[in-house]
Amino acid sequence: MSKVSVIVPVYNAEKYLSKCISSIAEQTLKDVEIIAVNDGSVDNSLNVLDDLSIKYKDKLKVIDKENGGTGSARNIGLLKANGEYIKFVDADDYLKLDVLEKMYDVAKESHCSLVRGNMTTCIGPIKFEDKCNFGSNVSKGIIDVKSNKDYIVTETPGTGNKLIKRDLLDDLSFSETKWEDLSIMPIAIAKSEKVFNMDEDVNNYRIHANTTLKDFFKKIPNVYDIIKSLDHLEDQMNKVGFSDEYKEQMEGLYSLHTLFRVENAMNWVNLSHDKKTVVISSLCSILDFKYPDWKKNRFVGEYRKVNPLFNFDMKRIDHFRDDDYEIVSKDTAKSNLQMVLK
């Protein structure tokens, strides 16, 4: 068994792969396996991986599969991983060379099954730190999730800033949709019971034209995936017996992440106002049916206080709503979204 298995989903990342893989293979922590899952890339990614597997033959395993999305690639990586801990790294990101050793040592010393840190966001030569949490009561050291259940909502659902003990992910799976992290990470955090916050950068997150940055100004054809991912999260919450214990937090997750996509749609530059109305009304219809009092949800209120742009967008949400698209079933809402976004 390796100390850490690092799973890297790869899709059309030939430009970034060498730096990504070398930053993992050359870690100061030596007992590391890398599982790179080529998810049907149509560029030169597979050839780059094959070359890297020769260079790092004792560390790097390459799996080639048909395209199925990041969630699918991560699920396959989990099946092949034999590490005590799991680290997920996107193919266009990279690590400082001592990060895995630091995170592993902290996990063992603190007896925490999940260690998290901050992210360095890289836009070309510009770098800035992201705390990856909008809560006000999180400081360096151990976070007792049992007594701070809200942490599963305020912590980013992303995987890039976390080292996760393998057994937290047993019997769980990523949704094979967009926003796949959201379908699993709140449960892993809840299962961990105690999280160690290193409060230092543990991952370099690269923003470029093909990252989720584009979601903020260009339409997302598969925006309904947010509902699929949230439903997958809810199903798994029920499966592990957390539905009652984290009922309020699940409502917060469902409301906030649906509204994040509503906020995206408000700002898309390549969609008419009429079509935005269909998208926003349809998503709000699903939310209205699921949680009729979502406007009073305390997590929505708390996020409005800390994020001025989100607060501004929530104030103008009614400007985009149309009754004709609201009192409908989830299937009808899905159909309406597909109609205007295809």
TABEL-V574275 format. One record per residue. N is the residue number from 1. RES is the residue in three letters. PHI is phi in degrees with one decimal (* if undefined). PSI is psi in whole degrees, -180 to 180 (none if undefined). NEAR is the number of other ideal C-beta (glycine too) atoms within 12 Angstrom. Layout:
n->N res->RES phi->PHI psi->PSI near->NEAR
n->N res->RES phi->PHI psi->PSI near->NEAR
This chain:
n->1 res->MET phi->* psi->130 near->13
n->2 res->SER phi->-77.6 psi->158 near->28
n->3 res->LYS phi->-69.4 psi->-42 near->29
n->4 res->VAL phi->-137.4 psi->132 near->42
n->5 res->SER phi->-103.7 psi->126 near->40
n->6 res->VAL phi->-107.6 psi->121 near->50
n->7 res->ILE phi->-104.0 psi->125 near->44
n->8 res->VAL phi->-122.4 psi->104 near->52
n->9 res->PRO phi->-74.1 psi->136 near->44
n->10 res->VAL phi->-126.3 psi->123 near->47
n->11 res->TYR phi->-142.8 psi->112 near->34
n->12 res->ASN phi->49.8 psi->56 near->24
n->13 res->ALA phi->-122.9 psi->27 near->38
n->14 res->GLU phi->-55.2 psi->-32 near->26
n->15 res->LYS phi->-68.0 psi->-27 near->20
n->16 res->TYR phi->-112.9 psi->-11 near->32
n->17 res->LEU phi->-62.0 psi->-44 near->42
n->18 res->SER phi->-58.8 psi->-46 near->28
n->19 res->LYS phi->-66.4 psi->-41 near->26
n->20 res->CYS phi->-60.7 psi->-55 near->38
n->21 res->ILE phi->-66.7 psi->-42 near->41
n->22 res->SER phi->-64.6 psi->-34 near->24
n->23 res->SER phi->-68.4 psi->-19 near->34
n->24 res->ILE phi->-92.7 psi->-45 near->41
n->25 res->ALA phi->-66.0 psi->-27 near->34
n->26 res->GLU phi->-102.0 psi->22 near->27
n->27 res->GLN phi->-62.7 psi->153 near->32
n->28 res->THR phi->-67.7 psi->-26 near->22
n->29 res->LEU phi->-78.3 psi->117 near->34
n->30 res->LYS phi->-86.6 psi->-30 near->19
n->31 res->ASP phi->-85.0 psi->71 near->22
n->32 res->VAL phi->-130.1 psi->135 near->42
n->33 res->GLU phi->-111.1 psi->144 near->35
n->34 res->ILE phi->-116.1 psi->127 near->45
n->35 res->ILE phi->-115.8 psi->106 near->40
n->36 res->ALA phi->-98.0 psi->121 near->47
n->37 res->VAL phi->-108.2 psi->106 near->45
n->38 res->ASN phi->-77.6 psi->114 near->39
n->39 res->ASP phi->-95.5 psi->59 near->37
n->40 res->GLY phi->67.9 psi->36 near->23
n->41 res->SER phi->-58.5 psi->145 near->29
n->42 res->VAL phi->-109.6 psi->6 near->15
n->43 res->ASP phi->-101.3 psi->-150 near->21
n->44 res->ASN phi->-95.0 psi->17 near->19
n->45 res->SER phi->-58.3 psi->-44 near->35
n->46 res->LEU phi->-62.5 psi->-41 near->28
n->47 res->ASN phi->-65.1 psi->-39 near->19
n->48 res->VAL phi->-62.1 psi->-44 near->31
n->49 res->LEU phi->-63.1 psi->-41 near->37
n->50 res->ASP phi->-61.7 psi->-41 near->25
n->51 res->ASP phi->-64.8 psi->-42 near->21
n->52 res->LEU phi->-67.4 psi->-31 near->34
n->53 res->SER phi->-68.6 psi->-25 near->25
n->54 res->ILE phi->-75.1 psi->-44 near->16
n->55 res->LYS phi->-64.1 psi->-40 near->20
n->56 res->TYR phi->-117.1 psi->53 near->28
n->57 res->LYS phi->-63.6 psi->-25 near->15
n->58 res->ASP phi->-88.3 psi->-6 near->15
n->59 res->LYS phi->-120.5 psi->-38 near->31
n->60 res->LEU phi->-99.7 psi->124 near->35
n->61 res->LYS phi->-112.4 psi->131 near->32
n->62 res->VAL phi->-109.4 psi->129 near->35
n->63 res->ILE phi->-117.3 psi->130 near->32
n->64 res->ASP phi->-110.5 psi->131 near->23
n->65 res->LYS phi->-145.0 psi->165 near->28
n->66 res->GLU phi->-68.5 psi->155 near->16
n->67 res->ASN phi->-63.0 psi->128 near->21
n->68 res->GLY phi->-143.8 psi->1 near->23
n->69 res->GLY phi->99.2 psi->165 near->28
n->70 res->THR phi->-61.3 psi->-41 near->42
n->71 res->GLY phi->-60.3 psi->-43 near->36
n->72 res->SER phi->-61.9 psi->-43 near->28
n->73 res->ALA phi->-64.5 psi->-41 near->38
n->74 res->ARG phi->-67.0 psi->-39 near->46
n->75 res->ASN phi->-61.8 psi->-41 near->32
n->76 res->ILE phi->-67.2 psi->-41 near->32
n->77 res->GLY phi->-59.5 psi->-40 near->40
n->78 res->LEU phi->-63.3 psi->-38 near->35
n->79 res->LEU phi->-63.9 psi->-32 near->22
n->80 res->LYS phi->-92.3 psi->-15 near->25
n->81 res->ALA phi->-75.4 psi->141 near->35
n->82 res->ASN phi->-123.8 psi->16 near->21
n->83 res->GLY phi->-76.5 psi->155 near->34
n->84 res->GLU phi->-67.4 psi->-37 near->26
n->85 res->TYR phi->-123.2 psi->156 near->40
n->86 res->ILE phi->-118.4 psi->136 near->46
n->87 res->LYS phi->-126.6 psi->132 near->50
n->88 res->PHE phi->-103.9 psi->131 near->46
n->89 res->VAL phi->-132.1 psi->127 near->50
n->90 res->ASP phi->-72.4 psi->153 near->43
n->91 res->ALA phi->-68.2 psi->-18 near->45
n->92 res->ASP phi->-101.5 psi->6 near->35
n->93 res->ASP phi->-102.4 psi->174 near->39
n->94 res->TYR phi->-155.3 psi->162 near->34
n->95 res->LEU phi->-115.7 psi->151 near->42
n->96 res->LYS phi->-68.0 psi->150 near->25
n->97 res->LEU phi->-72.0 psi->-11 near->20
n->98 res->ASP phi->-110.1 psi->7 near->20
n->99 res->VAL phi->-64.0 psi->-47 near->39
n->100 res->LEU phi->-65.6 psi->-39 near->41
n->101 res->GLU phi->-63.6 psi->-45 near->27
n->102 res->LYS phi->-60.7 psi->-48 near->27
n->103 res->MET phi->-67.9 psi->-40 near->42
n->104 res->TYR phi->-64.8 psi->-45 near->36
n->105 res->ASP phi->-62.4 psi->-40 near->22
n->106 res->VAL phi->-63.5 psi->-42 near->33
n->107 res->ALA phi->-60.0 psi->-45 near->37
n->108 res->LYS phi->-70.6 psi->-42 near->21
n->109 res->GLU phi->-70.2 psi->-35 near->15
n->110 res->SER phi->-91.4 psi->-9 near->26
n->111 res->HIS phi->59.0 psi->35 near->16
n->112 res->CYS phi->-102.6 psi->137 near->32
n->113 res->SER phi->-88.9 psi->-3 near->32
n->114 res->LEU phi->-141.8 psi->127 near->43
n->115 res->VAL phi->-117.8 psi->134 near->42
n->116 res->ARG phi->-128.9 psi->160 near->47
n->117 res->GLY phi->-145.6 psi->-164 near->40
n->118 res->ASN phi->-99.8 psi->173 near->30
n->119 res->MET phi->-117.4 psi->145 near->35
n->120 res->THR phi->-98.4 psi->114 near->28
n->121 res->THR phi->-86.7 psi->127 near->28
n->122 res->CYS phi->-115.8 psi->116 near->25
n->123 res->ILE phi->-117.3 psi->94 near->17
n->124 res->GLY phi->60.5 psi->-128 near->11
n->125 res->PRO phi->-82.2 psi->-7 near->7
n->126 res->ILE phi->-87.6 psi->131 near->11
n->127 res->LYS phi->-131.8 psi->140 near->17
n->128 res->PHE phi->-148.8 psi->155 near->17
n->129 res->GLU phi->-88.4 psi->138 near->20
n->130 res->ASP phi->-117.6 psi->122 near->24
n->131 res->LYS phi->-70.9 psi->-17 near->28
n->132 res->CYS phi->63.6 psi->28 near->34
n->133 res->ASN phi->-161.0 psi->134 near->32
n->134 res->PHE phi->-102.9 psi->10 near->26
n->135 res->GLY phi->-77.8 psi->154 near->27
n->136 res->SER phi->-100.3 psi->-4 near->15
n->137 res->ASN phi->-116.8 psi->30 near->16
n->138 res->VAL phi->-110.5 psi->119 near->29
n->139 res->SER phi->-125.8 psi->172 near->15
n->140 res->LYS phi->-60.4 psi->139 near->18
n->141 res->GLY phi->118.2 psi->-160 near->18
n->142 res->ILE phi->-82.2 psi->131 near->29
n->143 res->ILE phi->-106.7 psi->120 near->34
n->144 res->ASP phi->-86.4 psi->102 near->22
n->145 res->VAL phi->-67.8 psi->-32 near->36
n->146 res->LYS phi->-59.5 psi->-37 near->20
n->147 res->SER phi->-98.1 psi->-1 near->12
n->148 res->ASN phi->-136.2 psi->63 near->28
n->149 res->LYS phi->-59.9 psi->-27 near->28
n->150 res->ASP phi->-62.4 psi->-17 near->33
n->151 res->TYR phi->-60.6 psi->-28 near->39
n->152 res->ILE phi->-69.9 psi->-16 near->41
n->153 res->VAL phi->-94.7 psi->-44 near->37
n->154 res->THR phi->-76.9 psi->-27 near->33
n->155 res->GLU phi->-75.4 psi->140 near->39
n->156 res->THR phi->-57.6 psi->138 near->35
n->157 res->PRO phi->-77.9 psi->0 near->37
n->158 res->GLY phi->-65.8 psi->154 near->34
n->159 res->THR phi->-93.5 psi->-19 near->44
n->160 res->GLY phi->-63.1 psi->-22 near->43
n->161 res->ASN phi->-103.5 psi->19 near->43
n->162 res->LYS phi->-130.4 psi->146 near->45
n->163 res->LEU phi->-112.1 psi->126 near->48
n->164 res->ILE phi->-123.9 psi->126 near->44
n->165 res->LYS phi->-64.4 psi->138 near->35
n->166 res->ARG phi->-55.8 psi->-40 near->31
n->167 res->ASP phi->-68.5 psi->-16 near->18
n->168 res->LEU phi->-67.0 psi->-24 near->34
n->169 res->LEU phi->-99.8 psi->-3 near->38
n->170 res->ASP phi->-60.5 psi->137 near->21
n->171 res->ASP phi->67.5 psi->11 near->16
n->172 res->LEU phi->-114.5 psi->159 near->34
n->173 res->SER phi->-146.9 psi->152 near->27
n->174 res->PHE phi->-76.4 psi->143 near->40
n->175 res->SER phi->-67.8 psi->148 near->35
n->176 res->GLU phi->-94.2 psi->59 near->27
n->177 res->THR phi->-140.2 psi->178 near->30
n->178 res->LYS phi->-69.8 psi->155 near->30
n->179 res->TRP phi->59.8 psi->42 near->39
n->180 res->GLU phi->-67.5 psi->-29 near->37
n->181 res->ASP phi->-58.3 psi->-38 near->39
n->182 res->LEU phi->-61.7 psi->-26 near->43
n->183 res->SER phi->-76.5 psi->-8 near->41
n->184 res->ILE phi->-136.0 psi->-35 near->45
n->185 res->MET phi->-67.5 psi->-40 near->45
n->186 res->PRO phi->-58.6 psi->-33 near->45
n->187 res->ILE phi->-72.6 psi->-43 near->41
n->188 res->ALA phi->-60.1 psi->-40 near->45
n->189 res->ILE phi->-64.0 psi->-45 near->50
n->190 res->ALA phi->-63.0 psi->-41 near->39
n->191 res->LYS phi->-66.4 psi->-31 near->33
n->192 res->SER phi->-65.8 psi->-31 near->38
n->193 res->GLU phi->67.6 psi->-41 near->26
n->194 res->LYS phi->-132.0 psi->127 near->27
n->195 res->VAL phi->-115.2 psi->138 near->46
n->196 res->PHE phi->-100.2 psi->122 near->38
n->197 res->ASN phi->-95.3 psi->111 near->38
n->198 res->MET phi->-73.9 psi->-26 near->35
n->199 res->ASP phi->54.0 psi->41 near->23
n->200 res->GLU phi->-147.0 psi->162 near->24
n->201 res->ASP phi->-66.9 psi->133 near->30
n->202 res->VAL phi->-127.0 psi->-3 near->40
n->203 res->ASN phi->-155.0 psi->141 near->40
n->204 res->ASN phi->-100.0 psi->110 near->33
n->205 res->TYR phi->-98.3 psi->114 near->35
n->206 res->ARG phi->-93.1 psi->126 near->33
n->207 res->ILE phi->-102.3 psi->128 near->25
n->208 res->HIS phi->-149.3 psi->-173 near->21
n->209 res->ALA phi->-61.1 psi->-25 near->15
n->210 res->ASN phi->-99.2 psi->5 near->19
n->211 res->THR phi->-85.3 psi->-180 near->22
n->212 res->THR phi->-67.5 psi->-6 near->27
n->213 res->LEU phi->-54.4 psi->-37 near->18
n->214 res->LYS phi->-64.8 psi->-21 near->19
n->215 res->ASP phi->-61.7 psi->-22 near->27
n->216 res->PHE phi->-79.6 psi->-17 near->22
n->217 res->PHE phi->-135.0 psi->-4 near->18
n->218 res->LYS phi->-125.4 psi->145 near->21
n->219 res->LYS phi->-58.4 psi->148 near->27
n->220 res->ILE phi->-107.8 psi->102 near->31
n->221 res->PRO phi->-57.0 psi->-32 near->22
n->222 res->ASN phi->-103.6 psi->40 near->25
n->223 res->VAL phi->-61.7 psi->-25 near->41
n->224 res->TYR phi->-64.4 psi->-15 near->34
n->225 res->ASP phi->-59.0 psi->-25 near->32
n->226 res->ILE phi->-63.2 psi->-36 near->43
n->227 res->ILE phi->-70.8 psi->-41 near->36
n->228 res->LYS phi->-61.6 psi->-43 near->31
n->229 res->SER phi->-66.7 psi->-42 near->38
n->230 res->LEU phi->-66.2 psi->-38 near->42
n->231 res->ASP phi->-65.5 psi->-38 near->28
n->232 res->HIS phi->-64.3 psi->-43 near->34
n->233 res->LEU phi->-59.1 psi->-47 near->44
n->234 res->GLU phi->-62.4 psi->-42 near->31
n->235 res->ASP phi->-61.3 psi->-42 near->21
n->236 res->GLN phi->-73.1 psi->-33 near->32
n->237 res->MET phi->-57.8 psi->-44 near->34
n->238 res->ASN phi->-66.6 psi->-40 near->18
n->239 res->LYS phi->-61.4 psi->-39 near->19
n->240 res->VAL phi->-91.5 psi->2 near->24
n->241 res->GLY phi->82.4 psi->25 near->14
n->242 res->PHE phi->-101.0 psi->-2 near->30
n->243 res->SER phi->-58.6 psi->-44 near->20
n->244 res->ASP phi->-74.3 psi->-44 near->13
n->245 res->GLU phi->-63.4 psi->-35 near->20
n->246 res->TYR phi->-115.2 psi->31 near->32
n->247 res->LYS phi->-59.5 psi->-49 near->18
n->248 res->GLU phi->-63.8 psi->-40 near->22
n->249 res->GLN phi->-69.0 psi->-36 near->33
n->250 res->MET phi->-64.1 psi->-40 near->35
n->251 res->GLU phi->-61.5 psi->-40 near->31
n->252 res->GLY phi->-63.7 psi->-44 near->35
n->253 res->LEU phi->-62.3 psi->-46 near->49
n->254 res->TYR phi->-63.1 psi->-44 near->39
n->255 res->SER phi->-68.0 psi->-51 near->38
n->256 res->LEU phi->-61.0 psi->-48 near->40
n->257 res->HIS phi->-74.5 psi->-27 near->43
n->258 res->THR phi->-67.5 psi->-42 near->44
n->259 res->LEU phi->-68.2 psi->-30 near->37
n->260 res->PHE phi->-61.2 psi->-38 near->37
n->261 res->ARG phi->-74.6 psi->-34 near->42
n->262 res->VAL phi->-60.6 psi->-44 near->41
n->263 res->GLU phi->-62.6 psi->-42 near->37
n->264 res->ASN phi->-54.0 psi->-51 near->35
n->265 res->ALA phi->-60.2 psi->-36 near->42
n->266 res->MET phi->-58.1 psi->-31 near->34
n->267 res->ASN phi->-105.7 psi->5 near->27
n->268 res->TRP phi->-66.4 psi->131 near->28
n->269 res->VAL phi->-89.4 psi->-14 near->16
n->270 res->ASN phi->-109.3 psi->32 near->17
n->271 res->LEU phi->-141.9 psi->135 near->26
n->272 res->SER phi->-68.2 psi->162 near->16
n->273 res->HIS phi->-61.0 psi->-40 near->18
n->274 res->ASP phi->-61.9 psi->-40 near->16
n->275 res->LYS phi->-74.3 psi->-35 near->27
n->276 res->LYS phi->-60.1 psi->-37 near->36
n->277 res->THR phi->-60.1 psi->-41 near->30
n->278 res->VAL phi->-64.9 psi->-47 near->34
n->279 res->VAL phi->-61.4 psi->-52 near->43
n->280 res->ILE phi->-67.9 psi->-42 near->42
n->281 res->SER phi->-64.0 psi->-39 near->33
n->282 res->SER phi->-67.2 psi->-45 near->43
n->283 res->LEU phi->-64.8 psi->-42 near->47
n->284 res->CYS phi->-66.4 psi->-33 near->41
n->285 res->SER phi->-62.8 psi->-43 near->36
n->286 res->ILE phi->-62.5 psi->-43 near->40
n->287 res->LEU phi->-68.4 psi->-40 near->36
n->288 res->ASP phi->-59.7 psi->-42 near->30
n->289 res->PHE phi->-69.8 psi->-41 near->22
n->290 res->LYS phi->-72.7 psi->-49 near->25
n->291 res->TYR phi->-136.0 psi->87 near->28
n->292 res->PRO phi->-56.5 psi->-27 near->15
n->293 res->ASP phi->-102.2 psi->28 near->15
n->294 res->TRP phi->-59.9 psi->-28 near->30
n->295 res->LYS phi->-64.6 psi->-23 near->20
n->296 res->LYS phi->-96.8 psi->2 near->14
n->297 res->ASN phi->-60.0 psi->130 near->29
n->298 res->ARG phi->-67.4 psi->-28 near->21
n->299 res->PHE phi->-70.6 psi->-37 near->36
n->300 res->VAL phi->-62.1 psi->-44 near->35
n->301 res->GLY phi->-62.4 psi->-42 near->21
n->302 res->GLU phi->-66.1 psi->-39 near->22
n->303 res->TYR phi->-70.4 psi->-33 near->31
n->304 res->ARG phi->-61.3 psi->-35 near->26
n->305 res->LYS phi->-70.1 psi->-33 near->16
n->306 res->VAL phi->-98.0 psi->-12 near->19
n->307 res->ASN phi->-127.3 psi->97 near->20
n->308 res->PRO phi->-58.7 psi->-37 near->12
n->309 res->LEU phi->-66.6 psi->-44 near->18
n->310 res->PHE phi->-61.4 psi->-42 near->27
n->311 res->ASN phi->-61.0 psi->-43 near->19
n->312 res->PHE phi->-61.6 psi->-45 near->15
n->313 res->ASP phi->-66.4 psi->-36 near->28
n->314 res->MET phi->-67.0 psi->-31 near->30
n->315 res->LYS phi->-67.5 psi->-28 near->16
n->316 res->ARG phi->-105.4 psi->15 near->18
n->317 res->ILE phi->-64.3 psi->-36 near->29
n->318 res->ASP phi->-66.4 psi->-21 near->18
n->319 res->HIS phi->-64.8 psi->-20 near->17
n->320 res->PHE phi->-109.8 psi->4 near->32
n->321 res->ARG phi->-99.1 psi->144 near->27
n->322 res->ASP phi->-136.7 psi->125 near->24
n->323 res->ASP phi->-57.1 psi->-29 near->13
n->324 res->ASP phi->-63.0 psi->-22 near->16
n->325 res->TYR phi->-111.6 psi->13 near->31
n->326 res->GLU phi->-106.9 psi->-45 near->25
n->327 res->ILE phi->-88.0 psi->70 near->17
n->328 res->VAL phi->-137.1 psi->164 near->24
n->329 res->SER phi->-75.8 psi->167 near->16
n->330 res->LYS phi->-61.6 psi->-40 near->23
n->331 res->ASP phi->-63.6 psi->-40 near->16
n->332 res->THR phi->-67.4 psi->-41 near->22
n->333 res->ALA phi->-60.5 psi->-43 near->34
n->334 res->LYS phi->-60.3 psi->-44 near->28
n->335 res->SER phi->-63.1 psi->-41 near->19
n->336 res->ASN phi->-64.0 psi->-41 near->31
n->337 res->LEU phi->-62.3 psi->-46 near->40
n->338 res->GLN phi->-63.0 psi->-36 near->19
n->339 res->MET phi->-61.3 psi->-44 near->18
n->340 res->VAL phi->-91.9 psi->-13 near->31
n->341 res->LEU phi->-108.2 psi->-11 near->29
n->342 res->LYS phi->-65.1 psi->none near->13
